[in-house]
Amino acid sequence: MKGQLEAARQAVGEAIAVFYDPRQNAEHAADLQRSHRLRGEMASLMQRAEAWGRAASGADRHDRSEAEAEPEEWQPFERRADALFGTSSRLDD
């Protein structure tokens, strides 16, 4: 839509401030308002996506901390062995 509006502006040779003012450009006023509304919706969606991403990241960190606090029998053998025998349960070659 933005490209179409700009092509129309250039075709009539109108100044940017005049063409993009819906009060002065009745012919394209509906398209100008729609373009402005769509930009606002896009900005709102981006903010929601960023918030969703932050929330998901926080949930991942929370899940990892819960995994570390799992009951002993659910932990991998290596982690239990490390807890019993020191930092490394693997035999060195």
Secondary structure, 3 states (H helix, E strand, C coil): CHHHHHHHHHHHCCCHHHHCCCCCCHHHHHHHHHHHHHHHHHHHHHHHHHHHHHHHHHHHHHHHHHHHCCCHHHCCHHHHHHHHHCCCCCCCC
